[in-house]
Amino acid sequence: MKKLVLAAAFTAAASTAFAGNLSEPVVEAPVIVEQATGTSQGIILPLVLLVLVAAAVASN
């Protein structure tokens, strides 16, 4: 009797592994990340601000 219950449990567990339908899977478009063209693009604004602060301090 134990073997029959165990076999039924394994059959039930194995049948859910193959559940699904035959429709085509949905494939989403890949995400494309653009890279910056140069490494100095993020430093221009801080340098301009530094020059403006230095000019303001020097004029006093």
mmJSON file of the N, C-alpha and C atoms, coordinates in Angstrom:
{"data_MODEL":{"atom_site":{
"group_PDB":["ATOM","ATOM","ATOM","ATOM","ATOM","ATOM","ATOM","ATOM","ATOM","ATOM","ATOM","ATOM","ATOM","ATOM","ATOM","ATOM","ATOM","ATOM","ATOM","ATOM","ATOM","ATOM","ATOM","ATOM","ATOM","ATOM","ATOM","ATOM","ATOM","ATOM","ATOM","ATOM","ATOM","ATOM","ATOM","ATOM","ATOM","ATOM","ATOM","ATOM","ATOM","ATOM","ATOM","ATOM","ATOM","ATOM","ATOM","ATOM","ATOM","ATOM","ATOM","ATOM","ATOM","ATOM","ATOM","ATOM","ATOM","ATOM","ATOM","ATOM","ATOM","ATOM","ATOM","ATOM","ATOM","ATOM","ATOM","ATOM","ATOM","ATOM","ATOM","ATOM","ATOM","ATOM","ATOM","ATOM","ATOM","ATOM","ATOM","ATOM","ATOM","ATOM","ATOM","ATOM","ATOM","ATOM","ATOM","ATOM","ATOM","ATOM","ATOM","ATOM","ATOM","ATOM","ATOM","ATOM","ATOM","ATOM","ATOM","ATOM","ATOM","ATOM","ATOM","ATOM","ATOM","ATOM","ATOM","ATOM","ATOM","ATOM","ATOM","ATOM","ATOM","ATOM","ATOM","ATOM","ATOM","ATOM","ATOM","ATOM","ATOM","ATOM","ATOM","ATOM","ATOM","ATOM","ATOM","ATOM","ATOM","ATOM","ATOM","ATOM","ATOM","ATOM","ATOM","ATOM","ATOM","ATOM","ATOM","ATOM","ATOM","ATOM","ATOM","ATOM","ATOM","ATOM","ATOM","ATOM","ATOM","ATOM","ATOM","ATOM","ATOM","ATOM","ATOM","ATOM","ATOM","ATOM","ATOM","ATOM","ATOM","ATOM","ATOM","ATOM","ATOM","ATOM","ATOM","ATOM","ATOM","ATOM","ATOM","ATOM","ATOM","ATOM","ATOM","ATOM","ATOM","ATOM","ATOM","ATOM"],
"id":[1,2,3,4,5,6,7,8,9,10,11,12,13,14,15,16,17,18,19,20,21,22,23,24,25,26,27,28,29,30,31,32,33,34,35,36,37,38,39,40,41,42,43,44,45,46,47,48,49,50,51,52,53,54,55,56,57,58,59,60,61,62,63,64,65,66,67,68,69,70,71,72,73,74,75,76,77,78,79,80,81,82,83,84,85,86,87,88,89,90,91,92,93,94,95,96,97,98,99,100,101,102,103,104,105,106,107,108,109,110,111,112,113,114,115,116,117,118,119,120,121,122,123,124,125,126,127,128,129,130,131,132,133,134,135,136,137,138,139,140,141,142,143,144,145,146,147,148,149,150,151,152,153,154,155,156,157,158,159,160,161,162,163,164,165,166,167,168,169,170,171,172,173,174,175,176,177,178,179,180],
"type_symbol":["N","C","C","N","C","C","N","C","C","N","C","C","N","C","C","N","C","C","N","C","C","N","C","C","N","C","C","N","C","C","N","C","C","N","C","C","N","C","C","N","C","C","N","C","C","N","C","C","N","C","C","N","C","C","N","C","C","N","C","C","N","C","C","N","C","C","N","C","C","N","C","C","N","C","C","N","C","C","N","C","C","N","C","C","N","C","C","N","C","C","N","C","C","N","C","C","N","C","C","N","C","C","N","C","C","N","C","C","N","C","C","N","C","C","N","C","C","N","C","C","N","C","C","N","C","C","N","C","C","N","C","C","N","C","C","N","C","C","N","C","C","N","C","C","N","C","C","N","C","C","N","C","C","N","C","C","N","C","C","N","C","C","N","C","C","N","C","C","N","C","C","N","C","C","N","C","C","N","C","C"],
"label_atom_id":["N","CA","C","N","CA","C","N","CA","C","N","CA","C","N","CA","C","N","CA","C","N","CA","C","N","CA","C","N","CA","C","N","CA","C","N","CA","C","N","CA","C","N","CA","C","N","CA","C","N","CA","C","N","CA","C","N","CA","C","N","CA","C","N","CA","C","N","CA","C","N","CA","C","N","CA","C","N","CA","C","N","CA","C","N","CA","C","N","CA","C","N","CA","C","N","CA","C","N","CA","C","N","CA","C","N","CA","C","N","CA","C","N","CA","C","N","CA","C","N","CA","C","N","CA","C","N","CA","C","N","CA","C","N","CA","C","N","CA","C","N","CA","C","N","CA","C","N","CA","C","N","CA","C","N","CA","C","N","CA","C","N","CA","C","N","CA","C","N","CA","C","N","CA","C","N","CA","C","N","CA","C","N","CA","C","N","CA","C","N","CA","C","N","CA","C","N","CA","C","N","CA","C","N","CA","C","N","CA","C"],
"label_alt_id":[null,null,null,null,null,null,null,null,null,null,null,null,null,null,null,null,null,null,null,null,null,null,null,null,null,null,null,null,null,null,null,null,null,null,null,null,null,null,null,null,null,null,null,null,null,null,null,null,null,null,null,null,null,null,null,null,null,null,null,null,null,null,null,null,null,null,null,null,null,null,null,null,null,null,null,null,null,null,null,null,null,null,null,null,null,null,null,null,null,null,null,null,null,null,null,null,null,null,null,null,null,null,null,null,null,null,null,null,null,null,null,null,null,null,null,null,null,null,null,null,null,null,null,null,null,null,null,null,null,null,null,null,null,null,null,null,null,null,null,null,null,null,null,null,null,null,null,null,null,null,null,null,null,null,null,null,null,null,null,null,null,null,null,null,null,null,null,null,null,null,null,null,null,null,null,null,null,null,null,null],
"label_comp_id":["MET","MET","MET","LYS","LYS","LYS","LYS","LYS","LYS","LEU","LEU","LEU","VAL","VAL","VAL","LEU","LEU","LEU","ALA","ALA","ALA","ALA","ALA","ALA","ALA","ALA","ALA","PHE","PHE","PHE","THR","THR","THR","ALA","ALA","ALA","ALA","ALA","ALA","ALA","ALA","ALA","SER","SER","SER","THR","THR","THR","ALA","ALA","ALA","PHE","PHE","PHE","ALA","ALA","ALA","GLY","GLY","GLY","ASN","ASN","ASN","LEU","LEU","LEU","SER","SER","SER","GLU","GLU","GLU","PRO","PRO","PRO","VAL","VAL","VAL","VAL","VAL","VAL","GLU","GLU","GLU","ALA","ALA","ALA","PRO","PRO","PRO","VAL","VAL","VAL","ILE","ILE","ILE","VAL","VAL","VAL","GLU","GLU","GLU","GLN","GLN","GLN","ALA","ALA","ALA","THR","THR","THR","GLY","GLY","GLY","THR","THR","THR","SER","SER","SER","GLN","GLN","GLN","GLY","GLY","GLY","ILE","ILE","ILE","ILE","ILE","ILE","LEU","LEU","LEU","PRO","PRO","PRO","LEU","LEU","LEU","VAL","VAL","VAL","LEU","LEU","LEU","LEU","LEU","LEU","VAL","VAL","VAL","LEU","LEU","LEU","VAL","VAL","VAL","ALA","ALA","ALA","ALA","ALA","ALA","ALA","ALA","ALA","VAL","VAL","VAL","ALA","ALA","ALA","SER","SER","SER","ASN","ASN","ASN"],
"label_asym_id":["A","A","A","A","A","A","A","A","A","A","A","A","A","A","A","A","A","A","A","A","A","A","A","A","A","A","A","A","A","A","A","A","A","A","A","A","A","A","A","A","A","A","A","A","A","A","A","A","A","A","A","A","A","A","A","A","A","A","A","A","A","A","A","A","A","A","A","A","A","A","A","A","A","A","A","A","A","A","A","A","A","A","A","A","A","A","A","A","A","A","A","A","A","A","A","A","A","A","A","A","A","A","A","A","A","A","A","A","A","A","A","A","A","A","A","A","A","A","A","A","A","A","A","A","A","A","A","A","A","A","A","A","A","A","A","A","A","A","A","A","A","A","A","A","A","A","A","A","A","A","A","A","A","A","A","A","A","A","A","A","A","A","A","A","A","A","A","A","A","A","A","A","A","A","A","A","A","A","A","A"],
"label_entity_id":["1","1","1","1","1","1","1","1","1","1","1","1","1","1","1","1","1","1","1","1","1","1","1","1","1","1","1","1","1","1","1","1","1","1","1","1","1","1","1","1","1","1","1","1","1","1","1","1","1","1","1","1","1","1","1","1","1","1","1","1","1","1","1","1","1","1","1","1","1","1","1","1","1","1","1","1","1","1","1","1","1","1","1","1","1","1","1","1","1","1","1","1","1","1","1","1","1","1","1","1","1","1","1","1","1","1","1","1","1","1","1","1","1","1","1","1","1","1","1","1","1","1","1","1","1","1","1","1","1","1","1","1","1","1","1","1","1","1","1","1","1","1","1","1","1","1","1","1","1","1","1","1","1","1","1","1","1","1","1","1","1","1","1","1","1","1","1","1","1","1","1","1","1","1","1","1","1","1","1","1"],
"label_seq_id":[1,1,1,2,2,2,3,3,3,4,4,4,5,5,5,6,6,6,7,7,7,8,8,8,9,9,9,10,10,10,11,11,11,12,12,12,13,13,13,14,14,14,15,15,15,16,16,16,17,17,17,18,18,18,19,19,19,20,20,20,21,21,21,22,22,22,23,23,23,24,24,24,25,25,25,26,26,26,27,27,27,28,28,28,29,29,29,30,30,30,31,31,31,32,32,32,33,33,33,34,34,34,35,35,35,36,36,36,37,37,37,38,38,38,39,39,39,40,40,40,41,41,41,42,42,42,43,43,43,44,44,44,45,45,45,46,46,46,47,47,47,48,48,48,49,49,49,50,50,50,51,51,51,52,52,52,53,53,53,54,54,54,55,55,55,56,56,56,57,57,57,58,58,58,59,59,59,60,60,60],
"pdbx_PDB_ins_code":[null,null,null,null,null,null,null,null,null,null,null,null,null,null,null,null,null,null,null,null,null,null,null,null,null,null,null,null,null,null,null,null,null,null,null,null,null,null,null,null,null,null,null,null,null,null,null,null,null,null,null,null,null,null,null,null,null,null,null,null,null,null,null,null,null,null,null,null,null,null,null,null,null,null,null,null,null,null,null,null,null,null,null,null,null,null,null,null,null,null,null,null,null,null,null,null,null,null,null,null,null,null,null,null,null,null,null,null,null,null,null,null,null,null,null,null,null,null,null,null,null,null,null,null,null,null,null,null,null,null,null,null,null,null,null,null,null,null,null,null,null,null,null,null,null,null,null,null,null,null,null,null,null,null,null,null,null,null,null,null,null,null,null,null,null,null,null,null,null,null,null,null,null,null,null,null,null,null,null,null],
"Cartn_x":[0.815,0.0,0.863,1.984,2.872,3.467,3.834,4.441,3.457,2.185,1.161,0.96,0.927,0.776,2.009,3.19,4.431,4.494,4.087,4.071,3.082,1.937,0.954,1.488,2.195,2.767,3.834,4.687,5.711,5.095,4.04,3.365,2.738,2.121,1.506,2.565,3.696,4.769,5.411,5.558,6.188,5.273,3.972,3.064,3.017,3.282,3.271,4.528,5.565,6.799,6.633,5.706,5.52,4.284,3.73,2.537,2.898,1.984,2.21,1.418,1.656,0.96,1.972,1.483,2.367,2.524,2.126,2.266,3.733,4.057,5.425,5.772,6.986,7.378,7.496,7.216,7.313,8.754,9.356,10.747,10.75,11.282,11.335,12.593,12.529,13.679,14.811,16.053,17.175,17.351,17.853,18.098,19.491,19.566,20.845,21.258,22.431,22.951,24.009,23.787,24.751,25.869,27.077,28.216,28.575,29.15,29.582,30.757,30.862,31.922,33.276,33.289,34.563,34.466,35.633,35.629,35.623,35.857,35.957,34.63,33.542,32.277,31.73,31.988,31.45,32.307,33.427,34.332,34.322,33.672,33.696,32.978,31.791,31.027,31.724,32.254,32.982,34.203,34.901,36.057,35.632,34.535,34.036,33.63,32.956,32.569,33.796,34.824,36.046,36.727,36.744,37.338,36.537,35.211,34.371,34.573,34.678,34.901,36.282,37.284,38.636,38.674,37.941,37.909,37.19,36.134,35.397,36.25,37.025,37.881,39.038,39.591,40.736,40.326,39.072,38.648,38.381,38.253,38.014,39.263],
"Cartn_y":[-1.188,0.0,1.258,1.224,2.378,2.652,1.589,1.743,2.332,1.973,2.505,4.004,4.418,5.843,6.614,6.037,6.687,6.825,5.799,5.86,6.915,7.011,8.024,9.435,9.609,10.921,11.308,10.364,10.664,10.956,10.243,10.488,11.871,12.263,13.594,14.683,14.476,15.473,15.566,14.459,14.461,15.056,14.919,15.436,16.956,17.593,19.055,19.637,18.85,19.351,19.576,18.924,19.048,19.876,20.595,21.394,22.589,22.985,24.124,23.98,24.873,24.805,24.868,24.797,24.743,26.082,27.17,28.482,28.921,29.841,30.332,31.166,31.052,31.865,33.338,34.225,35.661,36.086,36.657,37.099,38.613,39.233,40.687,41.189,42.435,43.032,43.245,43.062,43.261,44.74,44.993,46.363,46.773,47.891,48.382,49.59,49.509,50.603,51.333,52.636,53.423,53.892,53.857,54.287,55.721,56.418,57.794,57.783,58.843,58.891,59.22,59.931,60.285,60.23,60.216,60.157,61.535,62.581,63.924,64.68,64.065,64.783,65.153,64.388,64.668,65.606,66.072,66.908,68.362,68.665,70.029,71.001,70.674,71.574,71.835,70.834,71.148,72.029,71.845,72.697,74.134,74.352,75.707,76.356,75.603,76.152,76.483,75.667,75.927,77.201,77.41,78.623,79.843,79.744,80.881,81.21,80.205,80.444,81.051,80.546,81.098,82.552,82.871,84.247,85.159,84.649,85.451,85.71,84.716,84.882,85.829,85.725,86.547,88.027,88.29,89.675,90.397,89.686,90.332,90.698],
"Cartn_z":[0.0,0.0,0.0,0.772,0.814,-0.561,-1.251,-2.57,-3.569,-3.451,-4.346,-4.106,-2.856,-2.522,-2.965,-2.754,-3.163,-4.684,-5.409,-6.869,-7.367,-6.709,-7.092,-6.826,-5.732,-5.406,-6.419,-6.794,-7.798,-9.157,-9.512,-10.789,-10.815,-9.717,-9.647,-9.714,-9.062,-9.071,-10.444,-11.135,-12.447,-13.51,-13.352,-14.375,-14.372,-13.226,-13.2,-13.817,-13.942,-14.536,-16.037,-16.666,-18.1,-18.452,-17.496,-17.762,-18.639,-19.492,-20.37,-21.641,-22.584,-23.863,-24.994,-26.204,-27.358,-28.056,-27.419,-28.044,-28.023,-28.921,-29.019,-27.79,-27.3,-26.143,-26.532,-25.59,-25.827,-25.589,-26.64,-26.544,-26.586,-25.542,-25.488,-26.181,-26.639,-27.314,-26.312,-26.748,-25.828,-25.479,-24.29,-23.842,-24.287,-24.998,-25.516,-24.683,-24.087,-23.269,-24.076,-24.27,-25.032,-24.112,-24.633,-23.845,-24.207,-23.258,-23.502,-24.481,-25.276,-26.284,-25.68,-24.56,-23.943,-22.438,-21.796,-20.335,-19.709,-20.504,-19.935,-19.961,-20.37,-20.468,-19.103,-18.094,-16.777,-15.95,-16.467,-15.688,-16.156,-17.269,-17.814,-16.887,-16.428,-15.569,-14.23,-13.542,-12.3,-12.529,-13.643,-13.934,-14.179,-14.893,-15.136,-13.82,-12.955,-11.657,-10.81,-10.865,-10.122,-10.608,-11.914,-12.479,-12.055,-12.056,-11.644,-10.162,-9.32,-7.892,-7.67,-8.383,-8.249,-8.715,-9.781,-10.266,-9.286,-8.636,-7.657,-6.412,-5.993,-4.818,-5.14,-6.333,-6.711,-6.882,-7.228,-7.449,-6.138,-5.036,-3.729,-3.09],
"occupancy":[1.0,1.0,1.0,1.0,1.0,1.0,1.0,1.0,1.0,1.0,1.0,1.0,1.0,1.0,1.0,1.0,1.0,1.0,1.0,1.0,1.0,1.0,1.0,1.0,1.0,1.0,1.0,1.0,1.0,1.0,1.0,1.0,1.0,1.0,1.0,1.0,1.0,1.0,1.0,1.0,1.0,1.0,1.0,1.0,1.0,1.0,1.0,1.0,1.0,1.0,1.0,1.0,1.0,1.0,1.0,1.0,1.0,1.0,1.0,1.0,1.0,1.0,1.0,1.0,1.0,1.0,1.0,1.0,1.0,1.0,1.0,1.0,1.0,1.0,1.0,1.0,1.0,1.0,1.0,1.0,1.0,1.0,1.0,1.0,1.0,1.0,1.0,1.0,1.0,1.0,1.0,1.0,1.0,1.0,1.0,1.0,1.0,1.0,1.0,1.0,1.0,1.0,1.0,1.0,1.0,1.0,1.0,1.0,1.0,1.0,1.0,1.0,1.0,1.0,1.0,1.0,1.0,1.0,1.0,1.0,1.0,1.0,1.0,1.0,1.0,1.0,1.0,1.0,1.0,1.0,1.0,1.0,1.0,1.0,1.0,1.0,1.0,1.0,1.0,1.0,1.0,1.0,1.0,1.0,1.0,1.0,1.0,1.0,1.0,1.0,1.0,1.0,1.0,1.0,1.0,1.0,1.0,1.0,1.0,1.0,1.0,1.0,1.0,1.0,1.0,1.0,1.0,1.0,1.0,1.0,1.0,1.0,1.0,1.0,1.0,1.0,1.0,1.0,1.0,1.0],
"B_iso_or_equiv":[0.0,0.0,0.0,0.0,0.0,0.0,0.0,0.0,0.0,0.0,0.0,0.0,0.0,0.0,0.0,0.0,0.0,0.0,0.0,0.0,0.0,0.0,0.0,0.0,0.0,0.0,0.0,0.0,0.0,0.0,0.0,0.0,0.0,0.0,0.0,0.0,0.0,0.0,0.0,0.0,0.0,0.0,0.0,0.0,0.0,0.0,0.0,0.0,0.0,0.0,0.0,0.0,0.0,0.0,0.0,0.0,0.0,0.0,0.0,0.0,0.0,0.0,0.0,0.0,0.0,0.0,0.0,0.0,0.0,0.0,0.0,0.0,0.0,0.0,0.0,0.0,0.0,0.0,0.0,0.0,0.0,0.0,0.0,0.0,0.0,0.0,0.0,0.0,0.0,0.0,0.0,0.0,0.0,0.0,0.0,0.0,0.0,0.0,0.0,0.0,0.0,0.0,0.0,0.0,0.0,0.0,0.0,0.0,0.0,0.0,0.0,0.0,0.0,0.0,0.0,0.0,0.0,0.0,0.0,0.0,0.0,0.0,0.0,0.0,0.0,0.0,0.0,0.0,0.0,0.0,0.0,0.0,0.0,0.0,0.0,0.0,0.0,0.0,0.0,0.0,0.0,0.0,0.0,0.0,0.0,0.0,0.0,0.0,0.0,0.0,0.0,0.0,0.0,0.0,0.0,0.0,0.0,0.0,0.0,0.0,0.0,0.0,0.0,0.0,0.0,0.0,0.0,0.0,0.0,0.0,0.0,0.0,0.0,0.0,0.0,0.0,0.0,0.0,0.0,0.0],
"pdbx_formal_charge":[null,null,null,null,null,null,null,null,null,null,null,null,null,null,null,null,null,null,null,null,null,null,null,null,null,null,null,null,null,null,null,null,null,null,null,null,null,null,null,null,null,null,null,null,null,null,null,null,null,null,null,null,null,null,null,null,null,null,null,null,null,null,null,null,null,null,null,null,null,null,null,null,null,null,null,null,null,null,null,null,null,null,null,null,null,null,null,null,null,null,null,null,null,null,null,null,null,null,null,null,null,null,null,null,null,null,null,null,null,null,null,null,null,null,null,null,null,null,null,null,null,null,null,null,null,null,null,null,null,null,null,null,null,null,null,null,null,null,null,null,null,null,null,null,null,null,null,null,null,null,null,null,null,null,null,null,null,null,null,null,null,null,null,null,null,null,null,null,null,null,null,null,null,null,null,null,null,null,null,null],
"auth_seq_id":[1,1,1,2,2,2,3,3,3,4,4,4,5,5,5,6,6,6,7,7,7,8,8,8,9,9,9,10,10,10,11,11,11,12,12,12,13,13,13,14,14,14,15,15,15,16,16,16,17,17,17,18,18,18,19,19,19,20,20,20,21,21,21,22,22,22,23,23,23,24,24,24,25,25,25,26,26,26,27,27,27,28,28,28,29,29,29,30,30,30,31,31,31,32,32,32,33,33,33,34,34,34,35,35,35,36,36,36,37,37,37,38,38,38,39,39,39,40,40,40,41,41,41,42,42,42,43,43,43,44,44,44,45,45,45,46,46,46,47,47,47,48,48,48,49,49,49,50,50,50,51,51,51,52,52,52,53,53,53,54,54,54,55,55,55,56,56,56,57,57,57,58,58,58,59,59,59,60,60,60],
"auth_comp_id":["MET","MET","MET","LYS","LYS","LYS","LYS","LYS","LYS","LEU","LEU","LEU","VAL","VAL","VAL","LEU","LEU","LEU","ALA","ALA","ALA","ALA","ALA","ALA","ALA","ALA","ALA","PHE","PHE","PHE","THR","THR","THR","ALA","ALA","ALA","ALA","ALA","ALA","ALA","ALA","ALA","SER","SER","SER","THR","THR","THR","ALA","ALA","ALA","PHE","PHE","PHE","ALA","ALA","ALA","GLY","GLY","GLY","ASN","ASN","ASN","LEU","LEU","LEU","SER","SER","SER","GLU","GLU","GLU","PRO","PRO","PRO","VAL","VAL","VAL","VAL","VAL","VAL","GLU","GLU","GLU","ALA","ALA","ALA","PRO","PRO","PRO","VAL","VAL","VAL","ILE","ILE","ILE","VAL","VAL","VAL","GLU","GLU","GLU","GLN","GLN","GLN","ALA","ALA","ALA","THR","THR","THR","GLY","GLY","GLY","THR","THR","THR","SER","SER","SER","GLN","GLN","GLN","GLY","GLY","GLY","ILE","ILE","ILE","ILE","ILE","ILE","LEU","LEU","LEU","PRO","PRO","PRO","LEU","LEU","LEU","VAL","VAL","VAL","LEU","LEU","LEU","LEU","LEU","LEU","VAL","VAL","VAL","LEU","LEU","LEU","VAL","VAL","VAL","ALA","ALA","ALA","ALA","ALA","ALA","ALA","ALA","ALA","VAL","VAL","VAL","ALA","ALA","ALA","SER","SER","SER","ASN","ASN","ASN"],
"auth_asym_id":["A","A","A","A","A","A","A","A","A","A","A","A","A","A","A","A","A","A","A","A","A","A","A","A","A","A","A","A","A","A","A","A","A","A","A","A","A","A","A","A","A","A","A","A","A","A","A","A","A","A","A","A","A","A","A","A","A","A","A","A","A","A","A","A","A","A","A","A","A","A","A","A","A","A","A","A","A","A","A","A","A","A","A","A","A","A","A","A","A","A","A","A","A","A","A","A","A","A","A","A","A","A","A","A","A","A","A","A","A","A","A","A","A","A","A","A","A","A","A","A","A","A","A","A","A","A","A","A","A","A","A","A","A","A","A","A","A","A","A","A","A","A","A","A","A","A","A","A","A","A","A","A","A","A","A","A","A","A","A","A","A","A","A","A","A","A","A","A","A","A","A","A","A","A","A","A","A","A","A","A"],
"auth_atom_id":["N","CA","C","N","CA","C","N","CA","C","N","CA","C","N","CA","C","N","CA","C","N","CA","C","N","CA","C","N","CA","C","N","CA","C","N","CA","C","N","CA","C","N","CA","C","N","CA","C","N","CA","C","N","CA","C","N","CA","C","N","CA","C","N","CA","C","N","CA","C","N","CA","C","N","CA","C","N","CA","C","N","CA","C","N","CA","C","N","CA","C","N","CA","C","N","CA","C","N","CA","C","N","CA","C","N","CA","C","N","CA","C","N","CA","C","N","CA","C","N","CA","C","N","CA","C","N","CA","C","N","CA","C","N","CA","C","N","CA","C","N","CA","C","N","CA","C","N","CA","C","N","CA","C","N","CA","C","N","CA","C","N","CA","C","N","CA","C","N","CA","C","N","CA","C","N","CA","C","N","CA","C","N","CA","C","N","CA","C","N","CA","C","N","CA","C","N","CA","C","N","CA","C","N","CA","C","N","CA","C"],
"pdbx_PDB_model_num":[1,1,1,1,1,1,1,1,1,1,1,1,1,1,1,1,1,1,1,1,1,1,1,1,1,1,1,1,1,1,1,1,1,1,1,1,1,1,1,1,1,1,1,1,1,1,1,1,1,1,1,1,1,1,1,1,1,1,1,1,1,1,1,1,1,1,1,1,1,1,1,1,1,1,1,1,1,1,1,1,1,1,1,1,1,1,1,1,1,1,1,1,1,1,1,1,1,1,1,1,1,1,1,1,1,1,1,1,1,1,1,1,1,1,1,1,1,1,1,1,1,1,1,1,1,1,1,1,1,1,1,1,1,1,1,1,1,1,1,1,1,1,1,1,1,1,1,1,1,1,1,1,1,1,1,1,1,1,1,1,1,1,1,1,1,1,1,1,1,1,1,1,1,1,1,1,1,1,1,1]
}}}
